[in-house]
Amino acid sequence: MTTAAAKQTRGYTDIGGHQTWFADAGGTRDPLLILHGGLSDSELLLDRLGPSLGERFRVLAFDRRGHGRTADTDAAFHYDDMAAEAIAVIDKLVGGPANLVGWSDGGNAALLVALRRPDLVRALVLIGANYHFNGNMPTEPGGSGAQALRDRYAARSPDGGEHFATFLAKSQTMWTSEPTLTTNDLRKVSTPTLVVAGDDDLLTLAHTTSLYESLPLGQLAVIPGASHAVVLEKPDLVTRFISDFLSAPGTPKTLLPIRRKANA
């Protein structure tokens, strides 16, 4: 079906033998694939980032296995599998390279896509992403965000709200043991990458800085007055950063370069 307001095709397609919910604006603009966060769904980001980004890009998104409108399976969650899903979506719906914008778990998966299939990634935006599980803050966040995600899950999941406890447990198991990339792995990323984080994120600022500094073509934006939910709290600012970066994703020319001095 096509929604008149967003002019997107929304429905299901087979990805790796699993019926997977997706959205695709279609058209000839540069493709941009949005990868949602953990315990989340694509529509949460499409509603906030889609209208602005859709003015310049062919915006696509999909709900990973067990998330949003895509049913779960008995298998555990792994970032490698999430990256494989994203690769399959790009191959099937785009058929060539795309810009990837990933939030949280979606950012972690996007980073793996860039390492596995750099030919499929034009530019990379990692929002609240981590390359190793030791980058997580040791304390649980406050606020009402967790309950809101639980309610969204119950309203959308084909598995029903009662499956949320299993869904959460599978996610938590992954978060405490993955990802396990190293800074040496990050130095192999050849894709221009924008790293975005809130100044009160779930990830330590030291870890976010390490991610940025280890990427050969990395840029960094720490947004003040924002948490891990920065895409929901300040969507206009986030989309402005994304659009500015994607308009010229290579090595920026600055007046007083330090890290980029060799490229000046």
Residue, then its C-alpha position, 0 to 999 in steps of 0.5 A: m500500500t502507499t500512504a498518501a501523506a508520506k508517499q511511501t510504499r509500506g508493507y512486507t517483503d521477504i528478507g532471508g526467508h522472513q516476512t519483514w516490514f519495510a517502508d520505501a519512498g521510491g524515486t530516483r533520489d539518493p537512497l538513505l536507509i534508516l536503521h532503528g534502535g533497540l526496543s524500537d521500530s522504524e516508524l518512530l524514526l520515520d515520523r521524526l526524521g523522514p519528512s525533512l530527509g525525504e526532501r533530499f533523499r529516497v528514504l527507506a527503513f525496515d523493522r528488524r526481526g522481532h522489532g516493530r511490525t516484524a515477527d520474532t523467531d526463537a533465535a537470539f539477537h546478534y549484531d552480525d545478523m542485524a547487519a546481514e538483514a540490512i545488507a539483504v534489504i539494500d541488495k533487494l530494495v536499492g541494488g547498490p550503495a546507500n547512505l546509512v543512518g543508524w540509531s543505537d543498535g541500528g548504528n551498531a549494525a550499520l557500522l558492521v555493514a560498512l566493514r563487511r560491504p563498503d561497496l554498499v555504503r556511500a556515507l555513514v551516520l552513527i547516532g548513539a552507537n558503540y563499537h564495544f559493549n564496554g562503552n555502555m554506562p553502568t547505570e540504568p536511565g531514568g525517565s519514561g522512555a522505557q515504558a513508552l517503548r513497551d507500549r509501542y511494542a504492544a501496539r505493533s508487534p505481531d507477537g503481542g505485548e506478552h512477548f515483550a519480556t522475551f524480546l527485552a531479555k534477548s536484547q539485554t543479553m546482546w547488549t552485555s556481550e556485543p559488539t566486540l570491535t576494536t579500534n584497529d577494526l574501526r581504522k579499516v572503515s573507509t566510509p565517511t562517517l558522522v558520529v552523533a551522541g547526546d551529552d547525557d547518552l547511554l554510552t560514555l563520552a570517552h567511548t564515543t570520542s574513541l569511536y570518532e578518533s579511530l575512524p579515518l574519515g570520522q566527524l563528531a557531533v555531541i548535542p547538548g541537552a540530549s540523552h540517548a533519545v536525541v533523535l526524538e528530543k531534537p529531531d530538527l537539529v539531528t536532521r540538520f547535522i545529517s543533511d549538512f554532512l551528507s551534502a559533502p561527506g568527504t574530508p572537510k576543509t577547515l581553517l585550523p586543522i589538527r587531526r586532518k592536517a595531512n589532508a589540508 
